[in-house]
Amino acid sequence: MPPHDGLTHLKQYDIKDSNVELIGTEIDHRVKHKSAQAEPAWNNGKIGQQAGLYVWRIEDFEVIPWPEQRVGEFYDGDSYIVLHSYKVGEKEGRERLVHDIFFWLGSKTSQDEAGTAAYKTVELDEFLNGVATQHREVQEQLSDEFLAIFPRIKILSGGVQSGFHHVDPNAAPKEITTLLRVFKYPTAGHAHSTVVHEVKPTWESLDEDDVFILDKGDKIWVWQGKKCSPMEKAKAAQVVSDLTLAKHIDVEVLSQTEARSAVVVKLLGGGNTTQTDFKAARPVSSRVSGPVAGDQPQKLFRLSDAEGTLSFSLVKDRKPIHIADFDTDDVFLLDIGRAIWVWRGLGASQRERAMWLNVAHSYVHQIHDGPKTTPIASVIEGNESPAFFKAIAV
């Protein structure tokens, strides 16, 4: 469809596809800033003052700090806010603190949790004086920027609404079978970007390219696929070390090429199978397995109401795209393939500032033909992140 169709009457999507409306007026900013000043999560004396990595989980509409020892661990039934604050300009003698805010949505998170995470992301940006880079992260398609800030990401089943965190000490112990898949994220630009993802505990979840950790409660088995990498083996060893800190149990490491590795297949219900090759799709979006972003065409669009009505038009559909292609009076959408960047000019109108995210979602669905999982990030002129400049320099 033409790039301007459907933008005056935007289709409404579920909460995974929408942040709250950013009205963009001065009173709107004042209201949000005042609300942010009253939020305990932001007022710990560190936010906006110190570099660091801060994580919160949404629990019953509240922003609850996530334990430091569990940073990098997420549940698919929850929504989280991640703030990465870091210094730039040290070499040039113009040191300043910059911020990336990610709101992370699990594949099974509730509408209320996702909506709260989205709203509180905007509020946190106001607390940081509106200069942070905002990112929407969805479990099935993580951005390279998100992957880069964690040494390891662990995605588990469950969440706060499922009652996962409530443990009855008087209840009889139950045998729980957990299967974790360890793999390098397909699009990660960093060698250490390894994901540990809980998968269905069945032999059909096995794949020869990765490492699997089977925890039966009284013993742990590590099943190394015949094509897994040394890095995946090393990361699996770290995970097992973490698991055995709290409970001293036996661990057996088996290569798929060993005859004894069949014991893992049997424990996972595959006792009668004669299969020797195992291929199970990774728990990521199908777009993640496509070509790298640098191999995909880039497109730059302009959102403008200079002529009285809101228009969305193609500016450039080829590389290279430079910062000079952006105009301070408008909002621009940059499609780099597997992710969308929105650049907001300081002179953009109130209407343009209010509509940028709705337009980005409309583009993803109607033009980009991408899934709900496509990462979307937004920067404001004069406070562009290094990742944004890297994107236009590809």
C-alpha positions in Angstrom: 0.0 0.0 0.0 1.2 3.6 -0.5 3.2 4.9 2.4 0.7 7.6 3.4 -2.5 5.4 3.5 -4.1 4.7 6.8 -2.3 7.3 8.8 -5.1 9.7 9.4 -7.2 6.9 10.9 -4.7 4.6 12.4 -5.8 1.0 13.2 -5.7 0.2 16.9 -3.6 -2.8 18.0 -3.3 -4.7 21.2 -1.0 -3.3 23.9 2.0 -5.1 22.5 1.8 -2.9 19.5 1.2 0.4 21.3 2.8 2.7 23.8 0.5 5.2 25.4 -0.2 8.2 23.3 2.6 10.8 23.6 0.6 14.0 23.3 3.7 16.1 23.3 2.3 19.3 24.8 4.0 21.4 27.5 1.3 20.6 30.0 1.6 16.9 29.1 5.3 17.0 29.9 4.8 18.8 33.2 2.1 16.3 34.3 4.4 13.3 33.5 7.4 14.9 35.1 5.5 15.6 38.3 4.3 12.0 38.3 7.9 10.8 37.8 9.0 12.8 40.8 6.6 10.8 42.9 7.7 7.4 41.6 9.9 5.7 44.3 11.6 3.5 41.7 13.2 6.6 40.0 14.1 8.4 43.3 16.8 6.2 44.7 19.6 8.7 44.3 21.2 6.9 41.4 18.8 7.2 38.5 20.0 10.0 36.2 23.0 10.5 38.4 25.2 7.4 38.1 26.1 5.1 35.2 24.8 1.6 35.6 22.2 -1.0 34.6 18.9 -0.9 36.4 16.0 -3.3 36.0 12.4 -3.3 37.3 9.5 -5.7 36.9 5.9 -4.6 36.7 3.9 -6.1 39.5 0.2 -5.2 40.1 0.7 -1.8 38.2 3.8 -1.0 40.3 7.4 -0.7 39.3 9.4 -3.1 41.6 13.2 -3.3 41.6 14.6 -6.6 40.2 17.2 -8.2 42.4 20.7 -7.4 41.2 21.7 -11.1 41.3 18.9 -11.9 38.9 19.7 -9.1 36.3 19.5 -10.7 32.9 16.8 -13.1 34.0 13.3 -12.6 32.5 10.0 -14.5 32.7 7.8 -14.8 29.6 4.7 -13.9 31.6 6.0 -10.5 32.7 6.9 -7.0 31.6 10.1 -5.3 32.6 11.8 -1.8 32.3 15.6 -1.7 31.8 17.6 1.4 32.1 21.2 1.5 30.8 23.0 4.7 31.8 26.5 5.2 30.5 29.1 7.9 29.9 30.1 9.3 26.5 32.5 12.1 25.4 35.2 11.2 27.9 38.0 11.3 25.3 36.8 14.7 24.0 36.6 16.2 27.4 32.8 16.6 27.1 31.7 13.8 29.4 28.0 13.3 29.9 25.6 10.6 31.0 23.3 9.2 28.3 20.4 6.7 28.8 18.8 3.9 26.9 15.4 2.8 28.3 14.0 -0.6 27.2 10.5 -1.9 28.0 10.6 -5.6 27.6 7.4 -7.6 26.9 7.3 -11.3 27.5 5.3 -13.4 25.0 2.7 -14.2 27.7 2.6 -10.9 29.6 -0.8 -9.4 30.4 -2.2 -6.3 28.8 -2.1 -4.5 32.1 1.5 -5.3 32.7 2.6 -4.3 29.2 0.6 -1.1 29.3 2.1 -0.2 32.6 5.6 -0.8 31.4 5.0 1.3 28.3 3.5 4.2 30.3 6.3 4.1 33.0 8.9 4.1 30.2 7.6 7.4 29.1 7.5 8.6 32.7 11.1 7.6 33.3 12.2 9.4 30.1 10.5 12.6 31.5 12.4 12.0 34.8 15.6 12.0 32.7 14.5 15.3 31.1 13.2 13.7 27.9 16.6 12.9 26.3 16.7 9.1 26.7 16.6 6.7 23.8 13.4 4.6 24.1 13.3 1.0 22.9 10.4 -1.5 22.6 11.7 -5.0 23.1 9.6 -8.1 22.6 10.8 -11.5 23.7 10.8 -13.2 20.3 13.0 -10.6 18.6 15.6 -8.9 20.8 17.6 -6.0 19.4 21.4 -6.0 19.3 21.4 -3.0 21.7 19.5 -5.0 24.3 21.6 -8.1 23.9 24.8 -6.1 24.2 24.2 -4.9 27.8 23.8 -8.4 29.3 26.5 -11.0 29.6 23.8 -13.7 29.4 20.0 -13.5 29.0 17.9 -16.2 30.6 14.2 -16.5 29.7 12.1 -18.7 31.9 8.5 -19.8 31.8 6.0 -18.2 34.3 5.7 -14.8 35.9 4.3 -12.8 38.7 0.6 -13.3 37.6 1.1 -17.0 37.4 1.9 -17.2 41.0 5.4 -18.5 40.2 6.9 -16.5 43.0 4.7 -17.9 45.7 6.2 -21.0 47.3 4.3 -23.0 50.0 7.0 -24.3 52.4 4.5 -26.9 53.7 3.7 -28.4 50.4 5.1 -31.8 49.4 8.0 -31.5 46.9 7.0 -32.1 43.3 9.2 -33.5 40.6 9.6 -30.7 38.1 11.4 -31.3 34.8 13.0 -28.2 33.3 14.7 -28.0 29.9 16.9 -25.1 29.0 18.2 -24.3 25.6 21.5 -22.5 25.3 22.3 -20.7 22.0 24.0 -17.7 20.5 21.4 -15.3 19.4 21.3 -15.4 15.5 21.5 -11.6 14.9 23.8 -10.7 17.8 26.8 -8.5 16.9 28.6 -9.5 20.1 30.3 -12.8 20.6 29.0 -13.1 24.2 25.4 -12.7 23.3 24.2 -16.1 24.4 20.6 -16.7 25.4 19.3 -19.4 27.8 15.7 -20.1 27.0 13.4 -22.5 28.8 11.6 -24.7 26.3 9.0 -27.5 26.4 10.6 -30.5 28.2 10.2 -33.0 25.4 12.8 -34.7 23.1 11.2 -32.8 20.2 12.7 -29.6 21.6 16.3 -30.9 21.0 18.4 -29.4 18.3 21.9 -30.5 17.2 23.2 -26.9 16.8 22.8 -26.0 20.5 23.3 -27.2 24.1 20.5 -28.3 26.4 20.3 -28.5 30.1 17.9 -31.0 31.6 17.1 -30.5 35.3 15.1 -33.3 36.9 15.5 -32.0 40.4 17.7 -34.8 41.7 20.2 -34.7 38.7 21.2 -32.5 35.8 22.1 -33.6 32.3 23.9 -31.5 29.8 23.2 -32.6 26.2 25.6 -31.1 23.7 24.4 -31.1 20.2 26.9 -32.3 17.6 27.1 -28.9 15.9 27.1 -26.7 19.1 29.9 -24.1 19.5 32.5 -24.0 22.3 31.0 -20.7 23.5 27.6 -22.4 23.9 29.3 -25.2 25.9 31.0 -22.7 28.1 27.8 -20.8 28.8 26.0 -24.0 29.6 28.7 -24.8 32.1 28.1 -21.4 33.8 24.4 -22.0 34.0 24.9 -25.4 35.5 27.3 -23.9 38.0 24.6 -21.4 39.0 22.0 -24.2 39.3 24.2 -26.3 41.6 25.2 -23.5 44.0 21.9 -23.9 45.8 21.7 -27.6 45.6 24.5 -30.2 45.5 23.4 -32.7 42.9 25.0 -34.9 40.2 25.7 -33.4 36.8 26.4 -35.5 33.7 27.7 -34.0 30.5 26.9 -35.9 27.3 27.8 -35.3 23.7 25.1 -36.1 21.1 27.6 -38.3 19.4 27.9 -40.6 22.4 25.7 -43.6 22.6 24.8 -42.7 26.2 23.3 -39.4 25.1 20.2 -41.4 24.3 19.4 -41.4 28.0 18.4 -37.7 27.7 16.1 -38.4 24.8 14.5 -41.2 26.8 14.1 -39.0 29.9 12.3 -36.5 27.6 9.8 -39.0 26.4 11.5 -40.2 23.3 12.2 -43.7 24.4 11.0 -45.3 21.2 12.5 -42.9 18.7 15.3 -44.0 16.4 16.0 -40.4 15.3 19.6 -39.4 15.2 19.3 -35.9 13.7 17.5 -33.3 15.9 16.2 -30.1 14.4 13.9 -27.8 16.5 13.2 -24.2 15.6 14.7 -21.7 18.0 12.2 -19.7 20.1 12.8 -16.5 18.2 10.9 -14.6 15.5 11.4 -16.0 11.9 12.8 -12.6 10.9 15.8 -13.2 13.3 17.1 -16.0 11.0 17.1 -13.8 7.9 20.0 -11.8 6.5 21.9 -9.4 8.8 20.7 -5.8 8.9 23.7 -4.6 6.9 22.6 -6.7 4.0 19.1 -5.3 3.9 18.0 -2.1 2.1 17.5 1.0 4.2 14.5 3.4 3.8 14.0 6.8 5.2 10.5 8.3 5.6 9.3 11.8 6.7 6.3 12.5 9.0 5.2 16.0 8.5 2.1 18.3 8.8 3.7 21.3 7.1 0.9 21.5 4.6 -1.9 21.3 7.1 -2.5 17.5 7.0 -0.3 14.8 8.4 1.7 13.1 5.6 4.1 10.2 5.5 6.4 10.1 2.5 9.5 8.3 1.3 12.7 10.4 1.4 15.3 7.9 0.5 15.3 4.2 -0.3 19.0 3.5 -0.6 22.3 3.7 1.2 24.0 5.7 2.4 21.7 7.6 4.7 23.3 10.5 6.5 22.4 12.7 9.4 22.1 15.5 6.8 19.0 13.7 5.4 17.1 14.5 8.5 15.3 17.9 9.0 14.8 19.5 12.5 11.3 20.5 11.7 9.9 17.0 11.2 9.9 13.4 12.5 11.7 10.7 10.5 11.3 6.9 10.4 14.4 4.9 9.4 13.9 1.3 8.4 17.2 -0.6 8.6 15.7 -4.0 7.9 15.1 -5.9 11.2 14.5 -2.8 13.3 12.9 0.7 13.1 14.4 3.9 14.3 12.4 7.1 14.9 14.2 10.4 14.9 12.3 13.4 16.4 13.5 16.8 15.3 13.5 19.6 17.9 11.3 21.7 15.7 8.7 19.0 15.0 5.1 20.1 15.6 3.0 18.9 18.5 1.0 16.7 16.2 4.1 15.1 14.7 5.5 14.4 18.2 2.2 12.9 19.4 1.9 10.5 16.4 5.4 9.1 15.9 4.9 5.8 17.7 1.4 5.1 16.2 2.9 5.8 12.8 5.8 3.5 13.5 3.5 0.7 14.4 1.3 1.3 11.4 4.4 1.2 9.2 5.5 -2.1 10.7 2.1 -3.7 10.2 0.9 -2.2 6.9 4.1 -1.4 4.9 7.0 -3.2 6.5 4.8 -6.3 6.7 6.6 -7.2 9.8 5.4 -9.0 12.9 4.5 -7.4 16.3 8.0 -8.3 17.5 10.0 -5.8 15.3 12.2 -3.7 17.6 11.3 0.1 17.6 13.6 2.7 19.1 13.3 6.5 19.3 15.8 9.2 19.6 15.5 13.0 19.8 17.7 15.4 17.8 20.9 16.4 19.7 20.7 13.3 21.9 21.1 10.5 19.4 22.6 7.3 20.8 25.8 5.7 19.5 23.6 2.8 18.2 21.6 5.2 16.1 24.7 6.7 14.5 25.9 3.2 13.9 22.7 2.3 12.1 22.9 5.2 9.7 26.6 4.5 9.1 26.0 0.9 8.1 
